[in-house]
Amino acid sequence: MHFFKRFKINKKGIYGKSIFDFSVKRKEIPNLKKLLSDVLVKNIPVDELELTHTFEKAGEKTLILGARRIVLDGYKTKLILLSIEDISERKKKEAHKDDFVGYVTHELKTPLTSLSMFVQILTGYHKKTDDKKSLFLLEKAATQIERLTKLLDSFSGVYKAQNGKLELQKEKVDVNKLMREVVETFQYTQNTHEIKHTGTIKKQILIDKERIYEVLVNLLTNAIKYSPDSDKINIKLTEDDKKITISVQDFGFGIPQDEKEMVFERFFRVKSKEENKIKGLGLGLYLVNEIIKAHKGKLWVESREGQGSIFYFSLPKK
């Protein structure tokens, strides 16, 4: 009864009809028929498929669909057990939350920029007066402003990714040169790990240079942060006819097998990182994944707990 009320469907008129008969815009789900056919014919289950479906009376709904093939005693015909969860209200609330985060992030950037400017002016003044105590305190203030700015940039990136506003400015880029720039920056700013990179990419590829720079910085930062007892990071570049692949390997905590599939979700924190008091919000890898997806690429990880992790991402050449 709940199903009929939720989607405003007449119980008497549902038997013997296809689910597609209750749709206004059937083109919204062009792959659903094939998926359900695969459930019946090939016994390939469907898990948590999110789709937007427009019903004749209930209007547009966002649904989570699951499907399994079942066989009942006395029935020769193969049947599908279908589960449908209406998450329309949840999606609306998430959209409102994301809009709020986007608004707050945008509004906070202006005063932070002003604060940074004032700190720079005061730093210049106290350098002339040689006020060491004031210079020390201003340096600490500048560091905290930088941390806040990076945090807001992360929120801004996540907001754009969630709302399809993660725009790319693509150009022909020498990936080898980009990699050298990133590695040199890290080697100058930290002395705990030696970063070794191998392999070359023969030709320039079309990418958003700043976004991929952000991806590399994120992966290297994580590799260093989550391998405090190691002193090396390996980066490898490879290519084939269709794509280039970059891997970042650390020798740190590693990721438990049951958590590997969740590391790219928003706000997810691997248990070992929490236990070892590693700071972070769990946004970096989510944003990295969204940037790679926007490039039509792929991101994945290989890891064993206690033995470190290798994060890979591939980018198409065309």
C-alpha positions in Angstrom: 0.0 0.0 0.0 2.9 2.4 0.8 4.2 1.9 -2.8 0.9 2.9 -4.4 0.5 6.0 -2.1 4.1 7.1 -2.6 4.0 7.1 -6.4 0.2 7.8 -6.7 -0.4 4.7 -8.7 -3.8 2.9 -9.0 -3.5 -0.6 -7.5 -6.1 -2.0 -9.9 -4.3 -0.8 -13.0 -0.8 -2.0 -12.1 -1.0 -5.7 -12.7 0.3 -7.0 -16.0 2.0 -3.6 -16.8 5.6 -2.6 -17.1 7.2 -0.2 -14.7 7.9 2.0 -17.8 4.1 2.5 -18.3 4.2 4.8 -15.3 6.8 7.1 -16.7 6.3 10.4 -18.4 9.8 10.8 -19.8 11.0 7.4 -20.6 14.3 8.7 -22.1 15.4 9.5 -18.5 16.3 5.8 -17.9 17.5 4.4 -21.3 19.7 1.7 -19.6 17.1 0.4 -17.2 15.5 -2.1 -19.5 18.9 -3.6 -20.4 19.9 -3.8 -16.7 16.6 -5.6 -15.8 17.0 -7.9 -18.8 20.5 -8.8 -17.5 19.0 -9.6 -14.1 16.6 -12.1 -15.7 18.8 -13.6 -18.5 22.3 -13.4 -17.1 21.5 -13.3 -13.3 23.5 -10.1 -12.9 22.0 -8.3 -9.9 21.5 -4.5 -9.7 22.7 -2.8 -6.5 21.9 0.8 -5.4 21.2 2.2 -8.9 20.3 5.9 -8.5 17.9 7.3 -11.1 15.5 10.1 -11.6 12.1 9.0 -12.8 9.1 11.1 -13.7 5.8 9.5 -12.7 2.5 10.6 -14.3 0.9 11.8 -11.1 3.7 11.8 -8.5 6.0 13.9 -10.6 9.8 13.7 -10.6 11.3 11.3 -8.0 14.9 10.3 -7.2 15.0 6.6 -6.5 17.5 3.9 -5.4 16.7 0.7 -7.2 17.9 -2.8 -6.5 17.0 -6.0 -8.4 17.6 -9.7 -7.9 16.4 -12.7 -10.0 14.3 -15.1 -8.0 12.6 -18.5 -8.6 9.5 -19.4 -6.7 8.1 -22.9 -6.3 5.3 -23.5 -8.7 6.4 -20.8 -11.1 8.3 -21.7 -14.3 8.8 -18.0 -15.2 11.9 -16.3 -13.7 10.9 -13.3 -11.6 12.6 -10.1 -10.5 12.5 -9.0 -6.8 12.6 -5.2 -7.1 13.4 -2.8 -4.3 12.7 0.9 -4.7 13.6 3.5 -2.2 12.4 7.1 -2.7 15.2 9.4 -1.7 13.8 12.6 -3.2 13.5 14.5 0.1 16.9 13.4 1.2 18.4 14.7 -2.1 16.6 18.0 -1.6 18.0 18.4 1.9 21.5 17.5 0.7 21.1 20.1 -2.1 20.1 22.8 0.5 23.1 21.8 2.7 25.5 22.0 -0.2 24.1 25.4 -1.3 24.6 26.7 2.3 28.2 25.4 2.3 28.8 27.0 -1.0 27.4 30.3 0.2 29.3 30.4 3.5 32.6 29.4 1.7 32.1 32.2 -0.8 31.3 34.8 1.8 34.3 33.9 4.1 36.9 34.2 1.3 36.7 38.0 1.2 37.4 38.7 4.9 40.2 36.1 4.8 41.8 37.8 1.9 41.6 41.1 3.7 43.1 39.5 6.9 46.0 38.1 4.9 46.7 41.5 3.4 46.7 43.2 6.8 49.1 40.6 8.2 51.4 41.2 5.3 51.4 44.9 5.9 52.0 44.5 9.6 54.8 42.0 8.9 56.5 44.5 6.7 56.2 47.2 9.4 57.6 45.1 12.2 60.5 43.9 10.0 61.6 47.6 9.9 61.2 47.9 13.7 62.9 44.5 14.3 60.1 43.5 16.7 60.9 39.8 16.8 58.0 38.9 19.1 55.4 40.6 16.8 57.0 39.0 13.8 56.7 35.6 15.5 53.0 36.1 16.3 52.3 37.4 12.8 53.9 34.4 11.3 51.6 32.1 13.4 48.6 34.2 12.3 49.6 33.9 8.6 49.9 30.1 9.0 46.4 29.8 10.4 45.0 32.1 7.7 46.6 29.8 5.1 45.1 26.7 6.8 41.7 28.3 6.7 42.1 29.3 3.1 43.0 25.7 2.1 40.1 24.4 4.1 37.7 26.8 2.3 39.2 25.8 -1.1 38.4 22.2 -0.2 34.8 22.9 0.7 34.5 25.0 -2.5 35.8 22.2 -4.6 33.5 19.7 -3.0 30.5 22.0 -3.5 31.3 22.5 -7.2 31.8 18.7 -7.7 28.5 17.9 -5.9 26.6 20.4 -8.1 28.2 19.7 -11.4 30.1 23.0 -11.4 33.6 21.6 -11.5 34.7 23.3 -14.7 37.9 22.3 -16.5 40.2 24.6 -18.4 42.0 22.2 -20.6 45.2 22.8 -22.4 48.1 20.8 -23.9 50.3 19.9 -20.9 53.7 18.2 -20.6 53.0 15.8 -17.8 56.7 15.1 -17.2 57.3 18.8 -16.6 54.2 19.0 -14.4 55.4 16.1 -12.3 58.9 17.6 -11.9 57.4 20.8 -10.6 55.2 19.0 -8.0 58.1 16.8 -6.8 60.5 19.7 -6.6 58.0 21.7 -4.5 57.6 18.9 -2.1 61.4 18.2 -1.8 62.0 21.9 -0.9 59.2 22.1 1.6 59.7 18.8 3.5 62.7 16.6 4.5 61.0 13.5 5.9 60.6 11.6 2.6 62.6 11.1 -0.6 60.3 11.2 -3.6 61.5 9.1 -6.5 59.7 9.3 -9.8 60.3 7.0 -12.8 58.8 6.8 -16.4 58.0 9.4 -19.0 55.1 10.4 -21.2 56.1 10.9 -24.8 53.6 13.5 -25.9 51.6 16.4 -24.3 48.0 15.6 -23.4 44.9 17.8 -23.0 44.1 18.3 -19.3 43.3 21.0 -16.8 46.9 21.7 -15.5 45.8 23.3 -12.2 43.3 20.5 -11.4 45.8 17.7 -12.1 48.4 19.6 -10.1 45.9 19.6 -7.3 45.4 15.8 -7.7 49.1 15.2 -7.5 49.6 17.5 -4.4 46.7 15.7 -2.7 48.0 12.2 -3.3 51.6 13.1 -2.3 50.4 14.9 0.8 48.4 11.8 1.9 51.3 9.5 1.0 53.7 11.5 3.3 51.1 12.1 6.1 50.1 8.4 6.3 53.6 6.9 6.2 55.3 8.7 9.2 57.6 5.7 9.8 58.8 5.5 6.2 61.2 7.8 4.3 60.3 7.3 0.7 57.5 7.8 -1.8 57.5 6.3 -5.3 55.8 7.9 -8.3 55.6 6.1 -11.7 54.4 7.3 -15.1 53.3 4.8 -17.7 51.3 5.0 -20.9 49.6 2.9 -23.7 47.9 3.8 -26.9 44.8 5.3 -25.2 45.8 6.6 -21.8 48.5 7.6 -19.4 48.7 6.2 -15.8 50.3 7.8 -12.8 50.8 5.9 -9.5 51.8 7.2 -6.1 53.1 4.6 -3.7 53.7 4.9 0.1 54.9 2.4 2.7 52.6 3.5 5.5 49.6 2.3 7.4 47.7 0.9 4.4 44.0 0.5 4.1 41.9 -2.4 5.5 40.3 -4.5 2.7 36.8 -3.8 3.8 37.4 0.0 3.7 39.1 0.3 0.3 35.9 0.9 -1.6 34.9 3.8 0.7 38.1 5.9 0.7 36.8 8.1 -2.1 33.5 9.0 -0.4 33.0 12.4 1.2 34.1 12.7 4.9 35.2 9.0 5.1 38.1 8.4 7.4 40.0 5.1 7.5 40.0 3.7 11.0 43.8 3.4 11.1 44.1 7.1 10.4 41.8 8.0 13.2 43.7 5.7 15.6 47.0 7.3 14.6 45.6 10.8 15.2 46.1 11.9 11.6 44.2 15.1 11.1 41.8 15.7 8.2 38.2 15.8 7.1 38.1 13.1 4.5 37.5 15.5 1.6 40.8 15.2 -0.3 40.3 11.9 -2.0 36.7 12.6 -2.8 37.7 15.8 -4.6 40.6 14.0 -6.4 38.1 11.4 -7.6 35.7 14.0 -8.9 38.5 15.8 -10.8 39.6 12.5 -12.4 36.0 11.7 -13.4 35.6 15.1 -14.9 38.6 14.3 -17.1 36.9 11.0 -18.1 39.6 9.1 -16.3 39.8 6.5 -13.5 41.1 6.5 -10.0 41.7 3.3 -7.9 43.8 2.0 -5.0 45.8 -1.1 -4.2 46.6 -1.5 -0.5 47.4 -3.9 2.3 47.0 -2.9 5.9 50.4 -2.3 7.5 52.2 -2.4 4.1 51.2 0.8 2.4 49.1 1.9 -0.5 49.4 2.6 -4.2 47.0 5.1 -5.6 46.6 5.1 -9.4 44.8 7.4 -11.8 44.6 7.2 -15.5 43.8 10.0 -18.0 42.7 9.5 -21.6 45.1 10.8 -24.3 42.2 12.2 -26.4 
